[in-house]
Amino acid sequence: MVAMRYRLTFVAGVVLGYVLGTRAGRERYEQLKKSARQFAQNPAVRNTAESAAHQGREFAGKAYHVVSDKVGDRVPDSVAERVRHLKERATHNGGEDDWGTSNT
């Protein structure tokens, strides 16, 4: 009978600790999510990310030309066609591209 009371007390403590821990964990998660959202919406951060993306696109274009000059016709047609398509879109859309999207 005494052992049963200790078991019930232990189980109740575990349950209470779990509930309080998950609540505290959820609150901390929400705080981190809010902080991350504020950070991402900061104009300086957005400008830096856009600048890095633009530089990445420029570098990728230059790298493609260097590689295609060295390997010639050995670049797969699908890659060459995709790059041509992106270059055409960039000239018509002011530099915007659709890398990572599908047209299906």
Secondary structure, DSSP 8 states (H G I E B T S, - for coil): -HHHHHHHHHHHHHHHHHHHHHHHHHHHHHHHHHHHHHHHH-HHHHHHHHHHHHHHHHHHHHHHHHHHHHHGGGS-HHHHHHHHHHHHHHHHTTT---TT----
